Amino acid sequence: MSQATRGDGLDLALIGNCQIAVLVDRLGSIVWGCLPRPDADPVFCALLKPEGGQAPSGVFAVDLRGVAEARSAYVRNTAILETVLTDAEGNSARITDFCPRFRRRGRVFRPMSIVRLVEPLAGRPVVTIRMRPTRDYGTEEPQRVAGSHHIRYIAPPLQYRLTTNASLSSLFDESPFVLDGAIALILTPDETIEHAPLSLARDWLSETHAYWQDWVLRLAIPFDWQEAVIRAAITLKLCTFEDTGAVLAAITTSIPEIAGSPRNWDYRYCWLRDSFFVIHALNRLGATNTMEGYLRYLDRVVVRSSNGALQPLYGIGGETCIEERIVTSLEGYLGMGPVRIGNLAYEQTQHDVYGAIVLAACQLFFDQRLSSLGDKSLFARLEVLGERAAARFAQPDAGPWEFRGSESVHTFSAVMCWAACDRLARIADQLGLDERAGFWRPRSDAMREQILLRAWNASKNAFVGCFEGAELDATVLLLPELGFLEASDPRFVSTLGAVERELVRGDLVYRYRHADDFGVPANTFTMCSFWYVNALAGVGRTREAREMFESLLARRNAAGLFSEDIDPESGRQWGNFPQTYSMVGVITSALRLSRTWEEML
């Protein structure tokens, strides 16, 4: 068998614990991870430092000499990853990777820790361990100081240590050794670990396994496609920052949307729009704790805003300033720079954010399972956002695709503003506030009439992306999902037909096909493909929808994950990874298309 390689494309797996998140490649190397939280300096940045003649810094690797085969898979229903490496002579080793997460003393224990358990499976595997963290976006390697059973890595302002039962000399010198027994590699803050490393690693592994098994057990999953839904749900959970409740759009920065393109952004922040879709998907599975945490985050954001004005994205700690800059110390994914830190979109005007918050909060007023229900005080705070939505729904903005060079009155933004006012009327009814319901209902009705008139293009016989516009936009597929009109409405049916003619390519869908700030998009947007699946189901084309959904699932990487974009020619994934938007699509489409448990049991 030929020597195993690192694979083509984003063949990565995600581990984490809602405090940190790291990416592991198919050979078991950690190639991306930021400490002490997901938007920080990448301690492991090899994903953006392509290998040259010498293996790069910014990696945590367990290299098997003469590796010929590599297989990796998650332990069933967990965020624990197992990688099995085998050489040409049949010697093999297993790497078990996880970030501890379990309940302890009435709260969830989720330290800034990565645990790697390395065990021989057959023969006498020879391995080399390369622990090469960096600081300041790959510009420096920390000072290393060996202790009795650990190596300290001093990289101000952060210090951390690797505690192990392996030979420190072998680790320090990166020299090969025979793996004749299990070793534990525990990366933590620079704090003493009192327990034996191997025993502690196995204890944490057992408790983390039990935590995820219990978490999955509580999900209300559909009958069909259970594995895909469970993996998507765990992935979405790992893309949350539990300390504040924020939801990250992705774990990475600067993975280009297409080869050689400058469309490479930093997605390690909380977009209010994306987060609504994430929370909505997890709510439908019964994972309501994530929503409650996110609403606390929103409360912080809204309190800090002036007069209800909101940005489209915030830092995961609620930071309002996310200045964008280019770092030259990292070459970029596959050498395709530039690498960007921060995201200038925080300065943009995107009116859909008001609807995103009201929609996210809406369940608080209707779901009796929740520990704390929405009340008149919360409703009053949401009304401030409704006022802004009503005032701005027909004004130009950058739109959901965040155009940097132009503004228009985007149909999606207008519909989301309508949704804010529509839901406020419904909430007022629920609270028995007849006067407020009577205030919001006419306003939402008037907004809807304007949208129906101005977003409709008679020549295309379809709703288009902008008022009085001519270009199609895949966001119009969401009109039924947002409750704006029924899927059976002839206007939506004809819109779907127009989208199929102009934006659909097989099982893949473009966001739009007109030129933007960087030219005509060449790659498809994965979430749009799931919108199309749901639209097919909505108009009664269920068989086509199921076939399309199955085809999309086959495009997941080996770990069952999606990035942001797919090249329709090669099928290769591009864009930041894993993309929460895309993983949401797996859940929403499965829930819509699955046969019921009652049908099957």
C-alpha positions, 0 to 999 in steps of 0.5 A: 500500500502506498504511503498515506497522505494528508488527503485532499481538501478539508478532510478534518475533524473537530473536537472541543468542549465549548471552551476551546475547539481544535481541528485534527487532520486525517493523520491524527495531527492537530493543525488548528486550535486557538487558546484560550478561546476560539477567537484567540491567537492560534497556538496550532496554525499549521492549517494556514502554514503549508508544509515545505521541506520541513514540517511546519510549526503550529502542529501537534502530531503523532507521526507513525514511521512509514505510515501506509494507512490512516482511518479516523472516526468519532466514537459513536454519539460523542465528540471523541475522535479515534485515529488508527495509523498502520504502517506497511508491516502491519504495526498500528497505533490508535490516537484518541483525541478529546477535550474534557467535558462532563458534569462535576459538582453541579456544573459542567467541567470544560477546561482549556485542555486537550487530551491525546491518548496514544496506544499500540494496537498491533506489533511494535509501532514506531512514533515521533511526537511533534509538539510545536505550538506557536504564538503571535500568529505563527511568528514565534515558538514558545520557550520550552522548559522540561519538568519532572513529567511535563514540558512547560511552554512559555508564550506570554501572556499565555503559559501552558504545559504538556503533562505525560507519562512518555519519555520527555527526552523523546518529546523534547528532541522529537526522536522516534521511539517504540510505542510499547504501551499507552501514553497520555499527552495532556495539554492544560494551562500551566498548572500542576496535575497531581494525578498520574497522567495515564490514569487521569486521561482515562478517567476524563475520557470515561466521563466525557464519553458518558457526558456526550452519550447522555446529551445525545440521548436527550435529543429529539432526533428524526427516525431517518438519517440519525447519525448525520443529525447527531453529528451535526448537532454535536458539531453545532454544540462545539461551535458555541462558546459557553462562557458567554453563550455566543455561537461561532459561524466557524472555527477557522479564518481565511479558508478561501471560498474558492481556490486562489480567491481573496474571498477569505474571511475570519468567521470566528465571531458571532453573526446574529443571523447565523446564530438564529438558524443554529439556535432554531435547529437545536431547539427543534431537537430539544437542545434548549439549553444552548438557546438559553445561553445564547439569549443571555449573550443577546441580552448583553449585546442589546444592553450595550447597544444605543437606541437598539442599533445593532451590528451584524456580528459581535465578538464571542465575548460581546466585543463591538470592535472587530477590526480587520487586518492582514497577517503576513506571518501565515501563508494561508490555506494551501498557500492561498493568502491573505490571512485575515484577522477580524472582520470588517463586516461588523461596520456594515448595515444589515437590517435583518439582525432585528428579525434574527433577535426577535425570532431567536427570542420568540420561543421563550414566550411559547415553550413551557419546557423552559426554566424561564419564560419571556415576560412583559419586560422582555417583550418591551425590550424586543419592541425597541428592536421592532421599531428599528425593523419597521423603520428600516425594512425598506432601506438599503443595506449590505444584505445577507451576503455582506456585499462590501462595495454596494447597498440595496434594499434586499428582500431577505433583510426586508422579510426579516424585518417583517418577521420581527414585527409579525412575531411581536404581534403574536407574542403580544397575543400570547401575553394578552396585550391586546393593545400592543397586538393591535399596534404591531399587526397592522404594521407587519401587514403593511410591510408585507404588502410592500415586500410583495409588491416591490420584491416581485419581478414580473418578467422573471415571474419570481421574487428577486433578491432586491426591491425593483431588482432583476437578479435572483438570490437563493434567500427567496427560498426561505420565504415559506420557512420564515412564514412570509407566504405558504409554499403552495402559493403560486408566486413561490412555486414560480419563484422556485422554478426560476431558482432552478433555472438560474441557480441550481446545478445538480444537487448544488445551489449558488447564492446568486450568479451576478457579479459582486465585489470580487466577480461572479461566484464560482462555487456553490453555497452549501446551505443554499442547497439545503434551502432548495431541498426544503423548498422541494419538500414544501411544494410536494416534490418530496421524492426529489427532495429526499434524493437531493438530500441523500446526495448532499449527505454523500458530500460530507467529509470523512468526519461527517462535516461540511464547510461553507462552499462546494466546487461544483466541478470537483466536489471539493469543499472550500470556505471556513470550517466547519460552517455552522450554517451548513450543519444546520441544513443537515438537521432542518432537512432531515427533520422535514423529510424523515419518516415518523417514528410512529410510521416505522415502529 
